[in-house]
Amino acid sequence: MNAPIPATAFRAADRLGAIGVSEIVRLTQEANQLKRQGQPVIVLGLGEPDFDTPAHILEAAQQAMARGETHYTVLDGTAELKAAIQHKFKHDNGLEFALNEITAGAGAKQILYNALMASLNPGDEVILPAPYWTSYADMVLIAGGVPVVVPCTEANGFRITPEQLGAAITPRTRWVLINSPSNPSGAAYSAEQLRPVLEVVERHPQVWLLADDIYEHILYDGRAFATPAAVLPSLRERTLTVNGVSKSYAMTGWRLGYGAGPKALIAAMAVVQSQATSCPSSISQAAAVAALTGPQDVVRERCQAFQDRRDLVVAALNASPGLRCRVPEGAFYTFASCEGVLGRTTPGGMLLRTDADFCAYLLREHHVAVVPGGVLGLAPYFRISYAASTADLQEACARIQRACQALF
């Protein structure tokens, strides 16, 4: 009798060798596992508003279902959704786009992914000011590109300088990615801060700009939002402006993002999407129309709630021995330095060498889950998402203070 042929072990594609599941997701899964085991963990890892989707948006989705709008739609967005996006860009940003210059997908993340897959050849470079959202670098890698990380100092508000950008650009540079307000730092560029950076891009015709504006409406202390294509209109034909409904309208689970830019780029992105997800959810598109065209009072009210939480967390972190936290201008994150606790030892005898060590200590001994800055491109820092209840934030901050006081 012939011996059975052994099964061949699975072989992953080479392009996955340098990446994995998002580290933020992994850390959150670890924290949730501890919660399931009965540990009183407070998770401040994911960037997800704790608010519910506003009622008028839910009603619009229900009405769409009742009308039978449960089928495939046009590949990259219904005419109604594109018209709503078109109006939003004109009303909010002073930008005018034709409908064939607009695309919608399953989240702003897919819009970014589509753009990179549609534009990068092997070895093309994408400049990422650090700290950055960890998925940016992995998406560049999976598309065959090379992330070029430019560390941005706390002294400059975690913003890239024109000099840094100029030094990072090479003949292989294809994109510069600007995220303002920023995940993870909460840093935001004013128009005056943005213009000299954009002028560097303007001097290099082969370089395009990816503007991730997803936190546009979460901006504090009366600051005015600035988007690159409006600040320097000469870059409009080299800019993809990305946004979505997830953060401002508490619609993370609806998975609806959008972008606008030159029609040749938008058409190429549609090719990528056609072989991935096809159209975004028909119901989510109807809900997004209501979000973009309906009352905006709830967005402003929730922004004020986030600002109050920001102030609570920043004050508490700065009162913690060894920690230092600048005041972020927007988004719903703090990005605090833990340099002052490194080299110290926990009550359990663990020497804290890195920000990852400090975050592991917070999780395992004090049951607070945060994200180390090293996975976000800049150490030794850690990110807190304060898109959580005030009670949870107060308790988490008290635990962090106790954790710092216990070190020796």
N, C-alpha and C positions, 0 to 999 in steps of 0.2 A: 504494500500500500504506500502510495506516495505521501511524503510528509506535507502537512498544510503549508501553504506559502505564507510567510510572516507578513503581517500588515506593515505597510510603509509608514513611518512616523510622519506626522504633519510637518511640512516645511513652510514656514511663513515667508512672505515676500521680503526681499532684501530691503525694500524701502521702509519696512516697519522696524528695522534693526535699531534705529536710533530713537524711536519714540514708543510710547505706550499709552495706556489710558491716562487721561488728565490727572496730574498729581493732586489737584484740588478735589476731584471726584474721589480719588483713592483715600485721601485723608478723611473726607466726609464719611465714606463707607466705614472706615475704621472707627470713627466716633459713633456712628449709628450702631455698629456692632456692640460697642460698650454699653450703649443705651439699652439695647435689647437684652443685655446681660444684667440689667438692673442698675447700672451706674448712672448717677445724676449728671450726665454730660450736657453741657450747653454748647451747641454747635454754632460757631460764628465763622463758618468757612465758605459756604456757597453764597454767591451774589444774587440773591433772590428776595424781592420784597415780601414782607410778611403780611401785607395787605391783600384783600380779596380783589378780584377784577370788579370794576365798578358796575353797578346794576344796569345802567343803560346799555352797556356793552353786552352783558349777558342776555338782555332782552333782544337785542339785535340778532344775536346768534340763534336764539330760540325761534324768532320770526323767520329767519333764513331756513331753518330746518322745516318749519311748518309749510313754507312755500316749496319745499322739495329741492332746495339748493344743496343737494348731497351727492353731486356727481363730479366728474372731472371738470376742471375749468381750463381756460387758456393756460398754456405752459407756465408763463412767469407772471401771472396776475390777471384778474378780471379787469375789464375796462373801468368798472366802478372803483375798484381799489386803486388802479393806477391814477385815475382822476383825483381821488382823495389824496394820494401821495403827491401828485403834481401841485395840488392846492396847498398842501402843507409846506412844501419847499418854497413856494412863492410867498405865502403868508408869513412864515416863521423866519425864513432865511434870505428872502430876496433873490432866490434862484429860480430860473425858468427852465423847465425841461419838457421836451416833447414826450408823448407816451412811449415811443420806441426808445427813449433814453432812460426808461424806468424798468426795474425788475423787482419781483417779489419772490421770496423763497421761505423755506422752513426755518426761520430764524435769521438774525443778522449774521450768525456764525456761518450759515450756509452761503450767504451772499459773499462773505470774505473768502470762503473756500472755493466757491465757483470762480471768483476773480483770479485767485492764485493758480488754480488748475487751468484756467483759460489763457493765462499769460506767461507762465514761467517755463523756460526751457532749462535743462540740466545745467547747474552752475550759476544761474541767474541769482543775483543777490537782492535781499530785502532788508532794509535798515529798520531795526527795531530799537527805539529808545527804551532803556531799562530804568526802572522796573516795567514789565509788560505782562499782559495776560498770557499765561503759559501756552494757551492753544495757538497763539500767533506763530511761535517758532515751530511747533509741530506741524501746523498746516503748511508752512513754507517747505519743511523737509519732505513731507509726503508728496508735495507737488514737484519735487526735484530741485528745489531752490536751496539757497544758502542763507540762513539767518545771520545778519551782521548786527551784533548786539553792541549798542553804544550806552555805557553806564552814565546815567544822569545824576548829578549830585543833589543831595538834600539842600545844600546851600543855594542851589539854583531852582529850588522848588520841584525837583525831579523833572525838570523840563530840559530838552535838548537845546544846545546853543547853536547859533549859525556856524561857529568855528568847528564844533564837534561834527556837525552834519557835513560840512565841506570836506573835512578830513576823511570821513567814512565813505564818501562816494567814489566809486571806481567805474571803469568802462563796463563792468558787469552789473552795475546797479540797475534794477528794474523798477523797484518800488521803495518809497519811504512811507512808513505807517505811523500816523499820528492819531492817538486816542485821547480825546479831551471832552469832558473831564475823564480822568484816567482810572482804569482798573489796572493796578491795585492802589495807586498812590493817592487818588483823589485830586491830583494836580490838574489845573485847567489853564489854558492859554487865553489871554486876552487878545484882541485883534492886534494890539501894539506889540505883544510878545510873539505873536505868530508870524507877522509880516516879514521880519528879517530872516526867519527860518525858511519861509516859502520862497523868498527871493533867491536863496541858495538853490532850491529845486529848479526855479525858473531858468537858472544859468546852465542847466544840464538837460538838454532836450530829450535824452533817452530815458530820463527818470520820471516816473509817474507817482502820484500821491494817493494813498489809501487813507481816507478820513473816516475813522470809526467814531460816530457821533451818538452812540447808543445811550449815553447818559446826559444828553443835551438838556433835558428839563430838570435835572437834579443838580442845580447850581445855586450857591449860597451867597448870603450877604449882599444881595442886590447886584451881583455880577451879571454882565451881559454876555450871552453866548456868542462865540465866533467860530464859523466853519470855514475851512480853507478856500473853497471855491468862491465864497463871497468876499473874503478878505483880499484875495489877489485874483480877480476875474481872468487874468491872462493864463492862469493855470487850469481853467475850467475844462479844457479839452484834454487834460492829462490827469484828471481827478475823478476818482470814484468816491462818492459820498454815501456812507452806509449808516443805516439807522434801523429802528424797529419799534415794536410796541411792548416788548417784554418788561423793560425796567420802569418806564414812566407810567404805564397803565396796569402794572402788576399782572402781566399776561405771559409769564415765562412758559407755562405749559401749553399755550396756544401755538407756539412755534411759528411766528410770523415776523420776518424781517424784510427790509427793502433796501434798494440802492439806486443811485442815479448817476449817470456819466455818459461818455461818448457812445453813440449807438453801435459802433463796431465792437466795442468791448461788451456792451449789454447783449448783443447778438451772440458773441462767443460764449458768454456765461450761460445763455439759454441752452446752448448745445451741451454744456456740461450738465446742467440741471436735467435736461431731457433724458439723460442716461443714468440719473441718480434717483431723484424723487419725483420727477415730472412736476406737476403743479403742487403748490402748497394747499393745505386743507381748505376746502370751499367754505366751511363754517368759520374757520379762523379768518379768512379773508373778509367775510361779511362783518365779523366782529371788529376787525381792524378798521374798516370803513367808519364804523360808529365811533371808535376810539379817536380817529384822526379828525373827524368832522363834528363830533359832539361837544358837549360842554367840557371845558378844560379846568374848571374850578378845583376838581378833585386832585388834579396833578399838582397845582400850586399848594393845596392844603397838605398833601403828603410830603412835598418838598420841605415845607416848614417843619413837619414832624421829623424828617430825617436830619434837618439842621439841628434841632433840639437834641437828638440822639448823638449827633457828632460832637456837640459841645460837652455832653456828659462823658463820652468815652475819652476824648482828648484830655479833659481835665483829670480823669481818673488815671490814665496812663502816665501823665506827667507827674502825678503824685506817687507813682510806684518807684521804689528805689532801683536805680540802674536803667530805667527806661526813659526814652525821649520821643515825643510825638509832635510833629508839626501839624498845624491846622489845615486840613484839606479844603480846597475850594469847591469841590463837587463830588459827584457819585455818592456811594454810601460805604466807603472804606476808610480806615485809618491805616497808615503804613509807618509803624513806629520802629525806632532803633532799639535793639536789645544789646548793643555793644557793651553797655555798662554792666551786664550780668555775666558776660562770658569770662571764663576763667574761674568762676565761682562753683561751689559744690552744693548739690541738693542734700536734703536730710537723709536721703537714701544712699548717699555716697557717689552719685553720678557727677562727674566733672562736665560742666557745660562748655563745650568747645565751639559750637556753631549755633546759628539761629534754629536749625532743625532740632538740635538737642534741647534748646529752650522750649520749643513748641511741643516736643514729645513729653517733656517734664510737665508742662501745663495740662496736657491731655491726660496723662496716665496717673498723675498724683493730685491734680486739682480739677480735673474733669471740665476743662475748657478747650475746645477745638478751634485753633487758628491756623493760618497758613504761613510757613516759613518763607522769607523773602528770597532765599536761594533758588527756589523753584520758579520764582517770578523774575529772575534775572539780576537781583541785587541783594547782597547780604552785607551786614547782619541785621535784617529787619524782619518784621512779621506783619501780616495783614489781618485785620479784623473787619468782618462785614457787620455793620451795625444796622442792617435791615432785619432787625429782631425787636421783640417787645422791650419796652423800657425796663420792665421787671427783670427780664433775662440779662439785659446789658448791665444793670446795676449789680446783680449777683455775680456775673462773670467778671466784672471789673474788680469787685471785692476779692474774688478768688485769686485774680492775677496779682493784686497787691499783696495778699498773704503769701503767695508763691515767691514773690521777690523778697519779701521780708524774711522768709525762712532760709534763704541761701546764706552760705558762709564761706 
